[in-house]
């Protein structure tokens, strides 16, 4: 197995890690109630997704 010949410097390590960014949470508008909700998930306010009602969605609320 290949072994590095030299230690990776702090500058190179930190510049590589500078690309690890947290992306903002994508939000869409619920077609049923108009509230902001995450895509491909049941709406936390009305509990619907693709025209169906999901009761478990009422208990889990989205934290801003």
CHARMM internal coordinates of N, CA and C (Angstrom, degrees):
IC EDIT
DIST 1 N 1 CA 1.4475
DIST 1 CA 1 C 1.5323
ANGL 1 N 1 CA 1 C 108.83
DIST 1 C 2 N 1.3159
ANGL 1 CA 1 C 2 N 115.76
DIHE 1 N 1 CA 1 C 2 N 142.45
DIST 2 N 2 CA 1.4581
ANGL 1 C 2 N 2 CA 120.25
DIHE 1 CA 1 C 2 N 2 CA -178.11
DIST 2 CA 2 C 1.5179
ANGL 2 N 2 CA 2 C 111.11
DIHE 1 C 2 N 2 CA 2 C -72.84
DIST 2 C 3 N 1.3168
ANGL 2 CA 2 C 3 N 115.50
DIHE 2 N 2 CA 2 C 3 N 140.28
DIST 3 N 3 CA 1.4566
ANGL 2 C 3 N 3 CA 122.54
DIHE 2 CA 2 C 3 N 3 CA 179.89
DIST 3 CA 3 C 1.5216
ANGL 3 N 3 CA 3 C 107.78
DIHE 2 C 3 N 3 CA 3 C -119.34
DIST 3 C 4 N 1.3467
ANGL 3 CA 3 C 4 N 119.15
DIHE 3 N 3 CA 3 C 4 N 136.62
DIST 4 N 4 CA 1.4680
ANGL 3 C 4 N 4 CA 120.42
DIHE 3 CA 3 C 4 N 4 CA 179.18
DIST 4 CA 4 C 1.5298
ANGL 4 N 4 CA 4 C 110.94
DIHE 3 C 4 N 4 CA 4 C -62.13
DIST 4 C 5 N 1.3344
ANGL 4 CA 4 C 5 N 115.44
DIHE 4 N 4 CA 4 C 5 N 138.46
DIST 5 N 5 CA 1.4645
ANGL 4 C 5 N 5 CA 119.50
DIHE 4 CA 4 C 5 N 5 CA -179.93
DIST 5 CA 5 C 1.5214
ANGL 5 N 5 CA 5 C 111.52
DIHE 4 C 5 N 5 CA 5 C -77.76
DIST 5 C 6 N 1.3315
ANGL 5 CA 5 C 6 N 117.26
DIHE 5 N 5 CA 5 C 6 N -30.42
DIST 6 N 6 CA 1.4600
ANGL 5 C 6 N 6 CA 120.57
DIHE 5 CA 5 C 6 N 6 CA -177.79
DIST 6 CA 6 C 1.5275
ANGL 6 N 6 CA 6 C 110.22
DIHE 5 C 6 N 6 CA 6 C -132.29
DIST 6 C 7 N 1.3305
ANGL 6 CA 6 C 7 N 114.39
DIHE 6 N 6 CA 6 C 7 N 156.93
DIST 7 N 7 CA 1.4609
ANGL 6 C 7 N 7 CA 120.29
DIHE 6 CA 6 C 7 N 7 CA 176.89
DIST 7 CA 7 C 1.5260
ANGL 7 N 7 CA 7 C 108.99
DIHE 6 C 7 N 7 CA 7 C -72.25
DIST 7 C 8 N 1.3109
ANGL 7 CA 7 C 8 N 116.68
DIHE 7 N 7 CA 7 C 8 N 136.62
DIST 8 N 8 CA 1.4575
ANGL 7 C 8 N 8 CA 120.11
DIHE 7 CA 7 C 8 N 8 CA 176.98
DIST 8 CA 8 C 1.5245
ANGL 8 N 8 CA 8 C 109.09
DIHE 7 C 8 N 8 CA 8 C -72.02
DIST 8 C 9 N 1.3220
ANGL 8 CA 8 C 9 N 116.52
DIHE 8 N 8 CA 8 C 9 N 127.43
DIST 9 N 9 CA 1.4575
ANGL 8 C 9 N 9 CA 120.77
DIHE 8 CA 8 C 9 N 9 CA -175.88
DIST 9 CA 9 C 1.5256
ANGL 9 N 9 CA 9 C 111.36
DIHE 8 C 9 N 9 CA 9 C -68.49
DIST 9 C 10 N 1.3296
ANGL 9 CA 9 C 10 N 115.14
DIHE 9 N 9 CA 9 C 10 N 161.25
DIST 10 N 10 CA 1.4617
ANGL 9 C 10 N 10 CA 119.69
DIHE 9 CA 9 C 10 N 10 CA 178.68
DIST 10 CA 10 C 1.5144
ANGL 10 N 10 CA 10 C 110.96
DIHE 9 C 10 N 10 CA 10 C -62.54
DIST 10 C 11 N 1.3269
ANGL 10 CA 10 C 11 N 117.29
DIHE 10 N 10 CA 10 C 11 N -38.95
DIST 11 N 11 CA 1.4658
ANGL 10 C 11 N 11 CA 120.40
DIHE 10 CA 10 C 11 N 11 CA -178.51
DIST 11 CA 11 C 1.5215
ANGL 11 N 11 CA 11 C 110.93
DIHE 10 C 11 N 11 CA 11 C -63.28
DIST 11 C 12 N 1.3165
ANGL 11 CA 11 C 12 N 116.87
DIHE 11 N 11 CA 11 C 12 N -43.47
DIST 12 N 12 CA 1.4679
ANGL 11 C 12 N 12 CA 119.51
DIHE 11 CA 11 C 12 N 12 CA 179.26
DIST 12 CA 12 C 1.5240
ANGL 12 N 12 CA 12 C 110.73
DIHE 11 C 12 N 12 CA 12 C -67.29
DIST 12 C 13 N 1.3078
ANGL 12 CA 12 C 13 N 116.81
DIHE 12 N 12 CA 12 C 13 N -40.57
DIST 13 N 13 CA 1.4638
ANGL 12 C 13 N 13 CA 120.31
DIHE 12 CA 12 C 13 N 13 CA -179.98
DIST 13 CA 13 C 1.5179
ANGL 13 N 13 CA 13 C 110.52
DIHE 12 C 13 N 13 CA 13 C -64.87
DIST 13 C 14 N 1.3254
ANGL 13 CA 13 C 14 N 116.64
DIHE 13 N 13 CA 13 C 14 N -45.43
DIST 14 N 14 CA 1.4624
ANGL 13 C 14 N 14 CA 119.93
DIHE 13 CA 13 C 14 N 14 CA -178.02
DIST 14 CA 14 C 1.5164
ANGL 14 N 14 CA 14 C 112.48
DIHE 13 C 14 N 14 CA 14 C -70.95
DIST 14 C 15 N 1.3261
ANGL 14 CA 14 C 15 N 117.39
DIHE 14 N 14 CA 14 C 15 N -34.63
DIST 15 N 15 CA 1.4662
ANGL 14 C 15 N 15 CA 118.60
DIHE 14 CA 14 C 15 N 15 CA 177.66
DIST 15 CA 15 C 1.5235
ANGL 15 N 15 CA 15 C 110.84
DIHE 14 C 15 N 15 CA 15 C -69.89
DIST 15 C 16 N 1.3100
ANGL 15 CA 15 C 16 N 117.45
DIHE 15 N 15 CA 15 C 16 N -31.33
DIST 16 N 16 CA 1.4627
ANGL 15 C 16 N 16 CA 120.18
DIHE 15 CA 15 C 16 N 16 CA 175.46
DIST 16 CA 16 C 1.5254
ANGL 16 N 16 CA 16 C 110.35
DIHE 15 C 16 N 16 CA 16 C -69.62
DIST 16 C 17 N 1.3339
ANGL 16 CA 16 C 17 N 116.62
DIHE 16 N 16 CA 16 C 17 N -41.87
DIST 17 N 17 CA 1.4601
ANGL 16 C 17 N 17 CA 120.31
DIHE 16 CA 16 C 17 N 17 CA -179.10
DIST 17 CA 17 C 1.5227
ANGL 17 N 17 CA 17 C 112.66
DIHE 16 C 17 N 17 CA 17 C -74.05
DIST 17 C 18 N 1.3247
ANGL 17 CA 17 C 18 N 117.66
DIHE 17 N 17 CA 17 C 18 N -14.33
DIST 18 N 18 CA 1.4638
ANGL 17 C 18 N 18 CA 120.60
DIHE 17 CA 17 C 18 N 18 CA 179.08
DIST 18 CA 18 C 1.5183
ANGL 18 N 18 CA 18 C 111.50
DIHE 17 C 18 N 18 CA 18 C -65.55
DIST 18 C 19 N 1.3264
ANGL 18 CA 18 C 19 N 117.70
DIHE 18 N 18 CA 18 C 19 N -18.09
DIST 19 N 19 CA 1.4593
ANGL 18 C 19 N 19 CA 121.42
DIHE 18 CA 18 C 19 N 19 CA 179.66
DIST 19 CA 19 C 1.5270
ANGL 19 N 19 CA 19 C 112.51
DIHE 18 C 19 N 19 CA 19 C -82.51
DIST 19 C 20 N 1.3307
ANGL 19 CA 19 C 20 N 117.89
DIHE 19 N 19 CA 19 C 20 N -9.44
DIST 20 N 20 CA 1.4682
ANGL 19 C 20 N 20 CA 121.27
DIHE 19 CA 19 C 20 N 20 CA 179.40
DIST 20 CA 20 C 1.5200
ANGL 20 N 20 CA 20 C 108.22
DIHE 19 C 20 N 20 CA 20 C -79.98
DIST 20 C 21 N 1.3106
ANGL 20 CA 20 C 21 N 116.90
DIHE 20 N 20 CA 20 C 21 N 89.75
DIST 21 N 21 CA 1.4508
ANGL 20 C 21 N 21 CA 121.11
DIHE 20 CA 20 C 21 N 21 CA -177.33
DIST 21 CA 21 C 1.5150
ANGL 21 N 21 CA 21 C 109.75
DIHE 20 C 21 N 21 CA 21 C -110.77
DIST 21 C 22 N 1.2976
ANGL 21 CA 21 C 22 N 116.13
DIHE 21 N 21 CA 21 C 22 N 145.42
DIST 22 N 22 CA 1.4546
ANGL 21 C 22 N 22 CA 120.81
DIHE 21 CA 21 C 22 N 22 CA 173.53
DIST 22 CA 22 C 1.5224
ANGL 22 N 22 CA 22 C 108.49
DIHE 21 C 22 N 22 CA 22 C -82.87
DIST 22 C 23 N 1.3132
ANGL 22 CA 22 C 23 N 116.57
DIHE 22 N 22 CA 22 C 23 N 126.63
DIST 23 N 23 CA 1.4555
ANGL 22 C 23 N 23 CA 119.77
DIHE 22 CA 22 C 23 N 23 CA -179.73
DIST 23 CA 23 C 1.5241
ANGL 23 N 23 CA 23 C 109.53
DIHE 22 C 23 N 23 CA 23 C -89.38
DIST 23 C 24 N 1.3252
ANGL 23 CA 23 C 24 N 117.76
DIHE 23 N 23 CA 23 C 24 N 146.34
DIST 24 N 24 CA 1.4623
ANGL 23 C 24 N 24 CA 119.53
DIHE 23 CA 23 C 24 N 24 CA -179.88
DIST 24 CA 24 C 1.5235
ANGL 24 N 24 CA 24 C 110.63
DIHE 23 C 24 N 24 CA 24 C -67.79
DIST 24 C 25 N 1.3202
ANGL 24 CA 24 C 25 N 115.72
DIHE 24 N 24 CA 24 C 25 N 153.30
DIST 25 N 25 CA 1.4552
ANGL 24 C 25 N 25 CA 121.09
DIHE 24 CA 24 C 25 N 25 CA -179.34
DIST 25 CA 25 C 1.5204
ANGL 25 N 25 CA 25 C 108.67
DIHE 24 C 25 N 25 CA 25 C -71.65
DIST 25 C 26 N 1.3333
ANGL 25 CA 25 C 26 N 116.53
DIHE 25 N 25 CA 25 C 26 N 128.29
DIST 26 N 26 CA 1.4563
ANGL 25 C 26 N 26 CA 121.19
DIHE 25 CA 25 C 26 N 26 CA 178.89
DIST 26 CA 26 C 1.5259
ANGL 26 N 26 CA 26 C 109.18
DIHE 25 C 26 N 26 CA 26 C -76.72
DIST 26 C 27 N 1.3186
ANGL 26 CA 26 C 27 N 116.41
DIHE 26 N 26 CA 26 C 27 N 130.70
DIST 27 N 27 CA 1.4517
ANGL 26 C 27 N 27 CA 121.74
DIHE 26 CA 26 C 27 N 27 CA 178.73
DIST 27 CA 27 C 1.5209
ANGL 27 N 27 CA 27 C 109.67
DIHE 26 C 27 N 27 CA 27 C -123.19
DIST 27 C 28 N 1.3247
ANGL 27 CA 27 C 28 N 116.08
DIHE 27 N 27 CA 27 C 28 N 141.85
DIST 28 N 28 CA 1.4556
ANGL 27 C 28 N 28 CA 122.19
DIHE 27 CA 27 C 28 N 28 CA 174.71
DIST 28 CA 28 C 1.5202
ANGL 28 N 28 CA 28 C 108.45
DIHE 27 C 28 N 28 CA 28 C -123.50
DIST 28 C 29 N 1.3074
ANGL 28 CA 28 C 29 N 115.76
DIHE 28 N 28 CA 28 C 29 N 169.33
DIST 29 N 29 CA 1.4575
ANGL 28 C 29 N 29 CA 120.59
DIHE 28 CA 28 C 29 N 29 CA 179.55
DIST 29 CA 29 C 1.5205
ANGL 29 N 29 CA 29 C 108.72
DIHE 28 C 29 N 29 CA 29 C -92.78
DIST 29 C 30 N 1.3099
ANGL 29 CA 29 C 30 N 116.60
DIHE 29 N 29 CA 29 C 30 N 133.37
DIST 30 N 30 CA 1.4693
ANGL 29 C 30 N 30 CA 122.04
DIHE 29 CA 29 C 30 N 30 CA 179.15
DIST 30 CA 30 C 1.5286
ANGL 30 N 30 CA 30 C 108.34
DIHE 29 C 30 N 30 CA 30 C -69.60
DIST 30 C 31 N 1.3497
ANGL 30 CA 30 C 31 N 118.27
DIHE 30 N 30 CA 30 C 31 N 128.17
DIST 31 N 31 CA 1.4636
ANGL 30 C 31 N 31 CA 119.15
DIHE 30 CA 30 C 31 N 31 CA 179.96
DIST 31 CA 31 C 1.5331
ANGL 31 N 31 CA 31 C 113.01
DIHE 30 C 31 N 31 CA 31 C -69.94
DIST 31 C 32 N 1.3245
ANGL 31 CA 31 C 32 N 117.39
DIHE 31 N 31 CA 31 C 32 N -19.72
DIST 32 N 32 CA 1.4610
ANGL 31 C 32 N 32 CA 120.70
DIHE 31 CA 31 C 32 N 32 CA -177.82
DIST 32 CA 32 C 1.5241
ANGL 32 N 32 CA 32 C 112.15
DIHE 31 C 32 N 32 CA 32 C -85.45
DIST 32 C 33 N 1.3437
ANGL 32 CA 32 C 33 N 117.35
DIHE 32 N 32 CA 32 C 33 N -52.07
DIST 33 N 33 CA 1.4658
ANGL 32 C 33 N 33 CA 120.03
DIHE 32 CA 32 C 33 N 33 CA -175.10
DIST 33 CA 33 C 1.5275
ANGL 33 N 33 CA 33 C 113.34
DIHE 32 C 33 N 33 CA 33 C -112.84
DIST 33 C 34 N 1.3356
ANGL 33 CA 33 C 34 N 118.16
DIHE 33 N 33 CA 33 C 34 N -15.23
DIST 34 N 34 CA 1.4615
ANGL 33 C 34 N 34 CA 120.67
DIHE 33 CA 33 C 34 N 34 CA 178.19
DIST 34 CA 34 C 1.5137
ANGL 34 N 34 CA 34 C 114.57
DIHE 33 C 34 N 34 CA 34 C 87.47
DIST 34 C 35 N 1.3287
ANGL 34 CA 34 C 35 N 118.05
DIHE 34 N 34 CA 34 C 35 N 2.39
DIST 35 N 35 CA 1.4601
ANGL 34 C 35 N 35 CA 120.98
DIHE 34 CA 34 C 35 N 35 CA 179.56
DIST 35 CA 35 C 1.5259
ANGL 35 N 35 CA 35 C 110.20
DIHE 34 C 35 N 35 CA 35 C -77.94
DIST 35 C 36 N 1.3149
ANGL 35 CA 35 C 36 N 116.30
DIHE 35 N 35 CA 35 C 36 N 159.40
DIST 36 N 36 CA 1.4613
ANGL 35 C 36 N 36 CA 121.05
DIHE 35 CA 35 C 36 N 36 CA 178.14
DIST 36 CA 36 C 1.5210
ANGL 36 N 36 CA 36 C 109.16
DIHE 35 C 36 N 36 CA 36 C -76.95
DIST 36 C 37 N 1.3263
ANGL 36 CA 36 C 37 N 116.59
DIHE 36 N 36 CA 36 C 37 N 130.31
DIST 37 N 37 CA 1.4617
ANGL 36 C 37 N 37 CA 121.10
DIHE 36 CA 36 C 37 N 37 CA 179.44
DIST 37 CA 37 C 1.5214
ANGL 37 N 37 CA 37 C 108.36
DIHE 36 C 37 N 37 CA 37 C -146.76
DIST 37 C 38 N 1.3173
ANGL 37 CA 37 C 38 N 116.06
DIHE 37 N 37 CA 37 C 38 N 162.30
DIST 38 N 38 CA 1.4575
ANGL 37 C 38 N 38 CA 121.11
DIHE 37 CA 37 C 38 N 38 CA 179.85
DIST 38 CA 38 C 1.5180
ANGL 38 N 38 CA 38 C 109.77
DIHE 37 C 38 N 38 CA 38 C -76.86
DIST 38 C 39 N 1.3403
ANGL 38 CA 38 C 39 N 118.11
DIHE 38 N 38 CA 38 C 39 N 145.83
DIST 39 N 39 CA 1.4564
ANGL 38 C 39 N 39 CA 119.82
DIHE 38 CA 38 C 39 N 39 CA -179.95
DIST 39 CA 39 C 1.5244
ANGL 39 N 39 CA 39 C 111.88
DIHE 38 C 39 N 39 CA 39 C -68.54
DIST 39 C 40 N 1.3215
ANGL 39 CA 39 C 40 N 116.02
DIHE 39 N 39 CA 39 C 40 N 148.06
DIST 40 N 40 CA 1.4689
ANGL 39 C 40 N 40 CA 124.44
DIHE 39 CA 39 C 40 N 40 CA 178.68
DIST 40 CA 40 C 1.5213
ANGL 40 N 40 CA 40 C 112.55
DIHE 39 C 40 N 40 CA 40 C 62.56
DIST 40 C 41 N 1.3393
ANGL 40 CA 40 C 41 N 117.85
DIHE 40 N 40 CA 40 C 41 N 26.14
DIST 41 N 41 CA 1.4606
ANGL 40 C 41 N 41 CA 121.79
DIHE 40 CA 40 C 41 N 41 CA 177.24
DIST 41 CA 41 C 1.5253
ANGL 41 N 41 CA 41 C 107.59
DIHE 40 C 41 N 41 CA 41 C -137.17
DIST 41 C 42 N 1.3295
ANGL 41 CA 41 C 42 N 115.98
DIHE 41 N 41 CA 41 C 42 N 156.62
DIST 42 N 42 CA 1.4594
ANGL 41 C 42 N 42 CA 120.28
DIHE 41 CA 41 C 42 N 42 CA 178.20
DIST 42 CA 42 C 1.5235
ANGL 42 N 42 CA 42 C 109.76
DIHE 41 C 42 N 42 CA 42 C -67.37
DIST 42 C 43 N 1.3274
ANGL 42 CA 42 C 43 N 115.60
DIHE 42 N 42 CA 42 C 43 N 144.75
DIST 43 N 43 CA 1.4641
ANGL 42 C 43 N 43 CA 121.29
DIHE 42 CA 42 C 43 N 43 CA -179.54
DIST 43 CA 43 C 1.5245
ANGL 43 N 43 CA 43 C 109.28
DIHE 42 C 43 N 43 CA 43 C -67.89
DIST 43 C 44 N 1.3417
ANGL 43 CA 43 C 44 N 118.89
DIHE 43 N 43 CA 43 C 44 N 130.71
DIST 44 N 44 CA 1.4660
ANGL 43 C 44 N 44 CA 120.11
DIHE 43 CA 43 C 44 N 44 CA -178.84
DIST 44 CA 44 C 1.5232
ANGL 44 N 44 CA 44 C 113.64
DIHE 43 C 44 N 44 CA 44 C -71.48
DIST 44 C 45 N 1.3334
ANGL 44 CA 44 C 45 N 118.64
DIHE 44 N 44 CA 44 C 45 N -19.81
DIST 45 N 45 CA 1.4607
ANGL 44 C 45 N 45 CA 119.82
DIHE 44 CA 44 C 45 N 45 CA -178.52
DIST 45 CA 45 C 1.5252
ANGL 45 N 45 CA 45 C 112.31
DIHE 44 C 45 N 45 CA 45 C -89.43
DIST 45 C 46 N 1.3308
ANGL 45 CA 45 C 46 N 117.53
DIHE 45 N 45 CA 45 C 46 N -47.20
DIST 46 N 46 CA 1.4685
ANGL 45 C 46 N 46 CA 118.51
DIHE 45 CA 45 C 46 N 46 CA -177.51
DIST 46 CA 46 C 1.5271
ANGL 46 N 46 CA 46 C 112.56
DIHE 45 C 46 N 46 CA 46 C -104.47
DIST 46 C 47 N 1.3202
ANGL 46 CA 46 C 47 N 119.38
DIHE 46 N 46 CA 46 C 47 N -17.85
DIST 47 N 47 CA 1.4603
ANGL 46 C 47 N 47 CA 122.17
DIHE 46 CA 46 C 47 N 47 CA 175.63
DIST 47 CA 47 C 1.5158
ANGL 47 N 47 CA 47 C 115.05
DIHE 46 C 47 N 47 CA 47 C 80.09
DIST 47 C 48 N 1.3247
ANGL 47 CA 47 C 48 N 118.08
DIHE 47 N 47 CA 47 C 48 N 20.93
DIST 48 N 48 CA 1.4663
ANGL 47 C 48 N 48 CA 119.57
DIHE 47 CA 47 C 48 N 48 CA -179.72
DIST 48 CA 48 C 1.5159
ANGL 48 N 48 CA 48 C 110.79
DIHE 47 C 48 N 48 CA 48 C -107.93
DIST 48 C 49 N 1.3259
ANGL 48 CA 48 C 49 N 114.61
DIHE 48 N 48 CA 48 C 49 N 151.96
DIST 49 N 49 CA 1.4644
ANGL 48 C 49 N 49 CA 121.81
DIHE 48 CA 48 C 49 N 49 CA 173.68
DIST 49 CA 49 C 1.5188
ANGL 49 N 49 CA 49 C 107.72
DIHE 48 C 49 N 49 CA 49 C -151.76
DIST 49 C 50 N 1.3223
ANGL 49 CA 49 C 50 N 116.20
DIHE 49 N 49 CA 49 C 50 N 122.92
DIST 50 N 50 CA 1.4659
ANGL 49 C 50 N 50 CA 123.54
DIHE 49 CA 49 C 50 N 50 CA -178.47
DIST 50 CA 50 C 1.5293
ANGL 50 N 50 CA 50 C 112.34
DIHE 49 C 50 N 50 CA 50 C 52.77
DIST 50 C 51 N 1.3256
ANGL 50 CA 50 C 51 N 115.66
DIHE 50 N 50 CA 50 C 51 N 42.54
DIST 51 N 51 CA 1.4541
ANGL 50 C 51 N 51 CA 120.54
DIHE 50 CA 50 C 51 N 51 CA 176.17
DIST 51 CA 51 C 1.5164
ANGL 51 N 51 CA 51 C 115.28
DIHE 50 C 51 N 51 CA 51 C 81.71
DIST 51 C 52 N 1.3117
ANGL 51 CA 51 C 52 N 118.58
DIHE 51 N 51 CA 51 C 52 N -0.19
DIST 52 N 52 CA 1.4572
ANGL 51 C 52 N 52 CA 121.70
DIHE 51 CA 51 C 52 N 52 CA 179.17
DIST 52 CA 52 C 1.5277
ANGL 52 N 52 CA 52 C 110.03
DIHE 51 C 52 N 52 CA 52 C -108.92
DIST 52 C 53 N 1.3169
ANGL 52 CA 52 C 53 N 116.36
DIHE 52 N 52 CA 52 C 53 N 151.99
DIST 53 N 53 CA 1.4517
ANGL 52 C 53 N 53 CA 122.06
DIHE 52 CA 52 C 53 N 53 CA 179.88
DIST 53 CA 53 C 1.5235
ANGL 53 N 53 CA 53 C 108.93
DIHE 52 C 53 N 53 CA 53 C -101.05
DIST 53 C 54 N 1.3270
ANGL 53 CA 53 C 54 N 116.11
DIHE 53 N 53 CA 53 C 54 N 130.68
DIST 54 N 54 CA 1.4578
ANGL 53 C 54 N 54 CA 122.08
DIHE 53 CA 53 C 54 N 54 CA 178.58
DIST 54 CA 54 C 1.5157
ANGL 54 N 54 CA 54 C 108.31
DIHE 53 C 54 N 54 CA 54 C -119.47
DIST 54 C 55 N 1.3180
ANGL 54 CA 54 C 55 N 116.42
DIHE 54 N 54 CA 54 C 55 N 116.08
DIST 55 N 55 CA 1.4591
ANGL 54 C 55 N 55 CA 121.72
DIHE 54 CA 54 C 55 N 55 CA -175.41
DIST 55 CA 55 C 1.5265
ANGL 55 N 55 CA 55 C 112.19
DIHE 54 C 55 N 55 CA 55 C -68.45
DIST 55 C 56 N 1.3413
ANGL 55 CA 55 C 56 N 117.74
DIHE 55 N 55 CA 55 C 56 N -33.32
DIST 56 N 56 CA 1.4604
ANGL 55 C 56 N 56 CA 120.97
DIHE 55 CA 55 C 56 N 56 CA -177.64
DIST 56 CA 56 C 1.5227
ANGL 56 N 56 CA 56 C 111.96
DIHE 55 C 56 N 56 CA 56 C -65.95
DIST 56 C 57 N 1.3252
ANGL 56 CA 56 C 57 N 118.20
DIHE 56 N 56 CA 56 C 57 N -19.46
DIST 57 N 57 CA 1.4571
ANGL 56 C 57 N 57 CA 120.82
DIHE 56 CA 56 C 57 N 57 CA -178.17
DIST 57 CA 57 C 1.5228
ANGL 57 N 57 CA 57 C 111.59
DIHE 56 C 57 N 57 CA 57 C -70.51
DIST 57 C 58 N 1.3247
ANGL 57 CA 57 C 58 N 118.17
DIHE 57 N 57 CA 57 C 58 N -22.14
DIST 58 N 58 CA 1.4638
ANGL 57 C 58 N 58 CA 120.06
DIHE 57 CA 57 C 58 N 58 CA 179.87
DIST 58 CA 58 C 1.5236
ANGL 58 N 58 CA 58 C 111.72
DIHE 57 C 58 N 58 CA 58 C -67.06
DIST 58 C 59 N 1.3227
ANGL 58 CA 58 C 59 N 116.38
DIHE 58 N 58 CA 58 C 59 N -36.00
DIST 59 N 59 CA 1.4582
ANGL 58 C 59 N 59 CA 120.34
DIHE 58 CA 58 C 59 N 59 CA -176.11
DIST 59 CA 59 C 1.5183
ANGL 59 N 59 CA 59 C 112.93
DIHE 58 C 59 N 59 CA 59 C -76.72
DIST 59 C 60 N 1.3295
ANGL 59 CA 59 C 60 N 118.43
DIHE 59 N 59 CA 59 C 60 N -29.92
DIST 60 N 60 CA 1.4621
ANGL 59 C 60 N 60 CA 120.50
DIHE 59 CA 59 C 60 N 60 CA -179.72
DIST 60 CA 60 C 1.5141
ANGL 60 N 60 CA 60 C 109.17
DIHE 59 C 60 N 60 CA 60 C -96.21
DIST 60 C 61 N 1.3237
ANGL 60 CA 60 C 61 N 115.73
DIHE 60 N 60 CA 60 C 61 N 118.31
DIST 61 N 61 CA 1.4593
ANGL 60 C 61 N 61 CA 120.71
DIHE 60 CA 60 C 61 N 61 CA -179.12
DIST 61 CA 61 C 1.5213
ANGL 61 N 61 CA 61 C 108.64
DIHE 60 C 61 N 61 CA 61 C -106.22
DIST 61 C 62 N 1.3185
ANGL 61 CA 61 C 62 N 114.71
DIHE 61 N 61 CA 61 C 62 N 145.93
DIST 62 N 62 CA 1.4584
ANGL 61 C 62 N 62 CA 120.96
DIHE 61 CA 61 C 62 N 62 CA 179.59
DIST 62 CA 62 C 1.5221
ANGL 62 N 62 CA 62 C 109.32
DIHE 61 C 62 N 62 CA 62 C -82.98
DIST 62 C 63 N 1.3322
ANGL 62 CA 62 C 63 N 117.41
DIHE 62 N 62 CA 62 C 63 N 129.72
DIST 63 N 63 CA 1.4572
ANGL 62 C 63 N 63 CA 122.14
DIHE 62 CA 62 C 63 N 63 CA 178.47
DIST 63 CA 63 C 1.5127
ANGL 63 N 63 CA 63 C 109.52
DIHE 62 C 63 N 63 CA 63 C -92.15
DIST 63 C 64 N 1.3527
ANGL 63 CA 63 C 64 N 117.68
DIHE 63 N 63 CA 63 C 64 N 127.65
DIST 64 N 64 CA 1.4629
ANGL 63 C 64 N 64 CA 121.12
DIHE 63 CA 63 C 64 N 64 CA 178.30
DIST 64 CA 64 C 1.4906
ANGL 64 N 64 CA 64 C 111.47
DIHE 63 C 64 N 64 CA 64 C -78.85
END
COOR INIT
IC SEED 1 N 1 CA 1 C
IC BUILD
